[in-house]
Amino acid sequence: MKQLALFTLDEEKPVKTDEWGTFKDSLRAPIHNWFTYPAGFSYKAVEASLNTHSITTGQIVYDPFMGTGTTNLTAKRLGINSYGVEAHPFVYRIARTKLNWDIKEDRVVTAVAYIESWVRDQRKNLNGDLRNHLRQEFPELILKCYEDRTLFDLLLIREAITNGNFPADMRDFLFVGLTSLLRQVSTAATGWPYIAPKKQKTTSLEKDALFEFSRLIFRMMQDILITRFEAHPDYPNTFHAIYNGDSRNTEGLVPSGRVDHVFTSPPYLNNFDYADRTRLELYFFGEARSWGDITQNIRTKLITSATTQITRDSPRYQLSDNLHKACPEVYDFLSESVTQLSKLRLTKGGKKSYNLLVSGYFNDMFLILADVYRVLKSEATAVFVLGDSAPYGVHIPTDELIGKIGIAVGFSEYHLDILRERGGKWKDNPQRHDVKLRESIVTLRKS
């Protein structure tokens, strides 16, 4: 497996790249670790790419799959401007909050004192059965994930944030703190990506939610102070225009020919339901109460990456004529793979619509690559961190196909670098395929 001899901006020595597509580095980094999004990637990969492509202060980087803001946050720390687009509204709010470093320490102290006082007062006002009160507020999934007293305190903290006369940026800051706390104080196994209410954590002792919330908020404030101190001196003069929108068409959001570099990691073609992975948070905050709510409010807005998004009679999930006209080689390959998958699915227990998933994914990526080409300056590069897949054992070399589609929409060249091999843990599982997979960097250049 090839190791790239790239360098970070922080330390002039070769770095390992096999964890660039994971969130492990960011879990240990201030602000980045406020929300452990399972689709995240390493901020060190962003640093290395900006360095490799000579992106400096005053220039602009763009991430069409912004997620919780790893690319944009890294750019801000380095004094570089950024654009970002994220379709998931809940995740977008996390990114927006992480990019706001103007929170004042004295305001945080005042806010926490108010919330602590409000929660303690409201605890005294509970009348009737606590379990029944919680059942009126939350779906069953939430009730199964917490001790009643812990969940009641979380509810009171939520209400204090809502009812407090806080400015919008402080409300967002407190909201992210409470969001970060939810999985920490649950007694159920709520580690990413799945929620397992029937499985208790190995350390399932009940925690004081109010104490943990206050401690977490003060740590977040400390993260901001540290980051401001370590950031490039020009960071206050940078702009970061981020949007809760659709990266398939960003006209009116991201100007044409203005971006110096794109760094992003699109959803992998691995049937990962990004909307469902925030179900605990959405249910807790009342932004959804059912599978249907999540579908209507979020799944329909995301690019195709999971069979749970698919409506079988929708033309969105048939290979598009535009892809055929622009890149017949890719179209023909995908058409053959889709035909094979449509037959295979009928022989499988789950009968998952991988054929439509593959079609919808590449239809969407075709539009996104064309839009990325539009926003880039001449001689600029776009870097995609992504993985290939093998649904029902049919190999889809996503990295190569993305490179070829890039050429079809106007890029002059593409280059692949392999980060790591994937899927080895499934080699002895007869229910899984035996195709060796990989995670790669695809670099596209606009002449």
NORQUICOR-V655737 format. One record per residue. N is the residue number from 0. RES is the residue in one letter. SS is DSSP state (a for helix, b for strand, c for the rest). PSI is psi in whole degrees, -180 to 180 (none if undefined). OMEGA is omega as a letter, one per 40 degrees, with the letter a starting at -180 (999 if undefined). Layout:
BEGIN
N:RES:SS:PSI:OMEGA + N:RES:SS:PSI:OMEGA
END
This chain:
BEGIN
0:M:c:131:a + 1:K:c:136:i + 2:Q:c:127:a + 3:L:c:136:i + 4:A:c:60:i + 5:L:c:166:a + 6:F:b:145:i + 7:T:c:169:i + 8:L:c:-19:a + 9:D:c:-27:a + 10:E:c:125:a + 11:E:c:69:i + 12:K:c:155:a + 13:P:b:147:i + 14:V:c:150:i + 15:K:c:140:a + 16:T:c:-2:a + 17:D:c:-10:i + 18:E:c:12:a + 19:W:c:-30:i + 20:G:c:6:i + 21:T:c:172:a + 22:F:c:7:a + 23:K:a:-45:i + 24:D:a:-42:a + 25:S:a:-24:i + 26:L:a:-24:a + 27:R:c:5:a + 28:A:c:137:i + 29:P:c:143:a + 30:I:c:-49:i + 31:H:a:-36:a + 32:N:a:12:i + 33:W:a:-29:i + 34:F:c:116:a + 35:T:c:75:a + 36:Y:c:129:a + 37:P:c:-17:a + 38:A:c:11:a + 39:G:c:169:i + 40:F:c:177:a + 41:S:c:132:i + 42:Y:a:-24:i + 43:K:a:-30:i + 44:A:a:-39:i + 45:V:a:-47:i + 46:E:a:-48:a + 47:A:a:-40:a + 48:S:a:-42:i + 49:L:a:-39:i + 50:N:a:-47:a + 51:T:a:-38:a + 52:H:c:15:i + 53:S:c:44:i + 54:I:c:124:a + 55:T:c:-180:a + 56:T:c:135:i + 57:G:c:-18:i + 58:Q:c:179:a + 59:I:b:132:i + 60:V:b:150:a + 61:Y:b:139:i + 62:D:b:109:i + 63:P:c:-10:i + 64:F:c:67:a + 65:M:c:-34:a + 66:G:c:-132:i + 67:T:c:14:i + 68:G:c:24:a + 69:T:a:-48:a + 70:T:a:-46:a + 71:N:a:-39:i + 72:L:a:-42:i + 73:T:a:-43:i + 74:A:a:-45:a + 75:K:a:-44:a + 76:R:a:-29:a + 77:L:c:6:i + 78:G:c:27:a + 79:I:c:139:i + 80:N:b:162:i + 81:S:b:154:i + 82:Y:b:155:i + 83:G:b:145:i + 84:V:b:132:i + 85:E:b:128:a + 86:A:c:-25:a + 87:H:c:113:a + 88:P:a:-36:i + 89:F:a:-45:a + 90:V:a:-38:i + 91:Y:a:-42:a + 92:R:a:-36:i + 93:I:a:-48:a + 94:A:a:-44:i + 95:R:a:-40:a + 96:T:a:-40:a + 97:K:a:-23:a + 98:L:c:-4:i + 99:N:c:106:a + 100:W:c:17:a + 101:D:c:7:i + 102:I:c:133:a + 103:K:c:141:a + 104:E:a:-42:a + 105:D:a:-33:i + 106:R:a:-34:i + 107:V:a:-45:i + 108:V:a:-46:i + 109:T:a:-43:a + 110:A:a:-44:a + 111:V:a:-41:i + 112:A:a:-41:i + 113:Y:a:-46:a + 114:I:a:-43:i + 115:E:a:-44:a + 116:S:a:-42:a + 117:W:a:-44:a + 118:V:a:-45:a + 119:R:a:-38:i + 120:D:a:-43:a + 121:Q:a:-27:i + 122:R:a:-35:a + 123:K:c:-19:a + 124:N:c:2:a + 125:L:c:124:i + 126:N:c:139:i + 127:G:c:-168:a + 128:D:c:126:a + 129:L:a:-44:a + 130:R:a:-41:i + 131:N:a:-39:i + 132:H:a:-44:a + 133:L:a:-36:a + 134:R:a:-29:i + 135:Q:a:-20:a + 136:E:a:-33:a + 137:F:c:150:i + 138:P:c:165:a + 139:E:a:-36:a + 140:L:a:-43:a + 141:I:a:-41:a + 142:L:a:-32:a + 143:K:a:-14:a + 144:C:a:-7:a + 145:Y:c:152:i + 146:E:c:147:a + 147:D:a:-45:a + 148:R:a:-38:i + 149:T:a:-46:a + 150:L:a:-36:i + 151:F:a:-43:i + 152:D:a:-41:i + 153:L:a:-41:i + 154:L:a:-44:i + 155:L:a:-39:i + 156:I:a:-44:i + 157:R:a:-45:a + 158:E:a:-37:i + 159:A:a:-40:i + 160:I:a:-41:a + 161:T:a:-42:a + 162:N:a:-21:a + 163:G:c:148:a + 164:N:c:64:a + 165:F:c:144:i + 166:P:c:159:a + 167:A:a:-40:a + 168:D:a:-36:i + 169:M:a:-37:i + 170:R:a:-41:i + 171:D:a:-43:a + 172:F:a:-47:i + 173:L:a:-38:i + 174:F:a:-45:i + 175:V:a:-38:i + 176:G:a:-45:i + 177:L:a:-39:i + 178:T:a:-45:i + 179:S:a:-30:a + 180:L:a:-27:a + 181:L:a:-47:a + 182:R:c:-21:a + 183:Q:c:-36:a + 184:V:c:2:i + 185:S:c:144:i + 186:T:c:-13:i + 187:A:b:164:i + 188:A:b:99:a + 189:T:c:21:i + 190:G:c:152:a + 191:W:c:148:e + 192:P:c:-5:a + 193:Y:c:156:i + 194:I:c:127:a + 195:A:b:82:a + 196:P:b:-29:a + 197:K:b:-12:a + 198:K:b:121:a + 199:Q:b:148:i + 200:K:c:154:i + 201:T:c:-31:i + 202:T:c:86:a + 203:S:c:21:i + 204:L:c:139:a + 205:E:c:135:i + 206:K:c:153:i + 207:D:c:103:a + 208:A:a:-39:a + 209:L:a:-43:i + 210:F:a:-45:a + 211:E:a:-37:i + 212:F:a:-48:a + 213:S:a:-44:i + 214:R:a:-41:a + 215:L:a:-42:i + 216:I:a:-42:i + 217:F:a:-34:i + 218:R:a:-39:i + 219:M:a:-40:i + 220:M:a:-40:i + 221:Q:a:-38:i + 222:D:a:-42:i + 223:I:a:-43:a + 224:L:a:-43:i + 225:I:a:-46:a + 226:T:a:-41:i + 227:R:a:-38:a + 228:F:a:-39:a + 229:E:a:-15:a + 230:A:c:163:i + 231:H:c:140:a + 232:P:a:-25:a + 233:D:a:3:a + 234:Y:a:-33:a + 235:P:a:-19:a + 236:N:a:1:a + 237:T:c:158:i + 238:F:c:149:a + 239:H:b:94:a + 240:A:b:105:a + 241:I:b:149:a + 242:Y:b:143:i + 243:N:b:95:a + 244:G:c:-163:a + 245:D:c:114:a + 246:S:c:-3:i + 247:R:c:-20:i + 248:N:c:103:a + 249:T:c:18:i + 250:E:c:135:a + 251:G:c:-14:i + 252:L:c:-54:a + 253:V:c:119:a + 254:P:c:150:i + 255:S:c:139:i + 256:G:c:27:a + 257:R:c:-18:a + 258:V:b:135:a + 259:D:b:-24:a + 260:H:b:142:i + 261:V:b:130:i + 262:F:b:125:a + 263:T:b:163:i + 264:S:c:99:a + 265:P:c:164:i + 266:P:c:138:i + 267:Y:c:156:i + 268:L:c:64:a + 269:N:c:19:i + 270:N:c:37:i + 271:F:c:119:a + 272:D:c:96:a + 273:Y:c:-31:i + 274:A:c:-42:a + 275:D:a:-26:a + 276:R:a:-11:i + 277:T:a:19:a + 278:R:a:-42:i + 279:L:a:-48:a + 280:E:a:-43:a + 281:L:a:-41:i + 282:Y:a:-42:a + 283:F:a:-43:a + 284:F:c:3:i + 285:G:c:17:i + 286:E:c:-9:i + 287:A:c:151:i + 288:R:c:-1:a + 289:S:c:169:i + 290:W:a:-43:a + 291:G:a:-38:i + 292:D:a:-44:a + 293:I:a:-40:i + 294:T:a:-49:a + 295:Q:a:-40:a + 296:N:a:-24:a + 297:I:c:-55:a + 298:R:a:-41:a + 299:T:a:-15:a + 300:K:a:-14:a + 301:L:c:156:i + 302:I:c:158:a + 303:T:c:119:i + 304:S:c:2:a + 305:A:c:146:i + 306:T:a:-20:i + 307:T:a:-15:i + 308:Q:a:-13:a + 309:I:c:133:i + 310:T:c:116:a + 311:R:c:-27:a + 312:D:c:10:a + 313:S:c:135:i + 314:P:a:-15:i + 315:R:a:-25:a + 316:Y:a:24:i + 317:Q:c:138:a + 318:L:c:132:a + 319:S:c:151:i + 320:D:a:-33:a + 321:N:a:-39:i + 322:L:a:-40:i + 323:H:a:-46:a + 324:K:a:-41:a + 325:A:a:-36:a + 326:C:c:73:a + 327:P:a:-32:i + 328:E:a:-47:i + 329:V:a:-42:a + 330:Y:a:-46:a + 331:D:a:-42:i + 332:F:a:-48:a + 333:L:a:-38:i + 334:S:a:-42:i + 335:E:a:-42:i + 336:S:a:-41:i + 337:V:a:-41:i + 338:T:a:-43:i + 339:Q:a:-43:a + 340:L:a:-35:i + 341:S:a:-30:i + 342:K:a:-42:a + 343:L:a:-39:a + 344:R:a:-29:a + 345:L:a:-15:i + 346:T:a:-2:a + 347:K:c:149:a + 348:G:c:-43:a + 349:G:c:-19:a + 350:K:c:45:a + 351:K:c:142:a + 352:S:c:57:i + 353:Y:a:-28:i + 354:N:a:-44:i + 355:L:a:-32:i + 356:L:a:-47:a + 357:V:a:-44:i + 358:S:a:-50:a + 359:G:a:-38:a + 360:Y:a:-49:a + 361:F:a:-27:i + 362:N:a:-46:a + 363:D:a:-44:a + 364:M:a:-32:i + 365:F:a:-46:i + 366:L:a:-39:a + 367:I:a:-42:i + 368:L:a:-39:i + 369:A:a:-38:i + 370:D:a:-39:i + 371:V:a:-42:i + 372:Y:a:-41:a + 373:R:a:-42:a + 374:V:a:-19:a + 375:L:b:148:i + 376:K:b:163:i + 377:S:b:146:a + 378:E:b:12:i + 379:A:b:166:a + 380:T:b:153:i + 381:A:b:128:a + 382:V:b:126:i + 383:F:b:125:i + 384:V:b:119:a + 385:L:b:169:a + 386:G:b:155:i + 387:D:c:-177:a + 388:S:b:169:i + 389:A:b:68:i + 390:P:b:129:a + 391:Y:c:29:i + 392:G:c:3:i + 393:V:b:111:a + 394:H:b:128:i + 395:I:b:102:a + 396:P:c:78:a + 397:T:a:-42:a + 398:D:a:-47:i + 399:E:a:-40:a + 400:L:a:-40:i + 401:I:a:-41:i + 402:G:a:-44:a + 403:K:a:-38:i + 404:I:a:-38:i + 405:G:a:-44:i + 406:I:a:-40:a + 407:A:a:-31:a + 408:V:a:-2:i + 409:G:c:-15:i + 410:F:c:147:a + 411:S:c:-26:a + 412:E:b:161:i + 413:Y:b:157:a + 414:H:b:140:i + 415:L:b:137:i + 416:D:b:128:a + 417:I:b:127:i + 418:L:b:-48:a + 419:R:b:161:i + 420:E:b:150:a + 421:R:b:161:i + 422:G:c:4:a + 423:G:a:-27:a + 424:K:a:-14:a + 425:W:a:2:a + 426:K:c:-27:a + 427:D:c:8:a + 428:N:c:113:a + 429:P:c:-17:i + 430:Q:c:-10:a + 431:R:c:164:i + 432:H:c:167:i + 433:D:c:22:i + 434:V:c:131:i + 435:K:c:126:a + 436:L:b:168:a + 437:R:b:161:i + 438:E:b:134:a + 439:S:b:164:i + 440:I:b:126:i + 441:V:b:119:i + 442:T:b:120:i + 443:L:b:136:i + 444:R:b:135:i + 445:K:c:122:a + 446:S:c:none:999
END
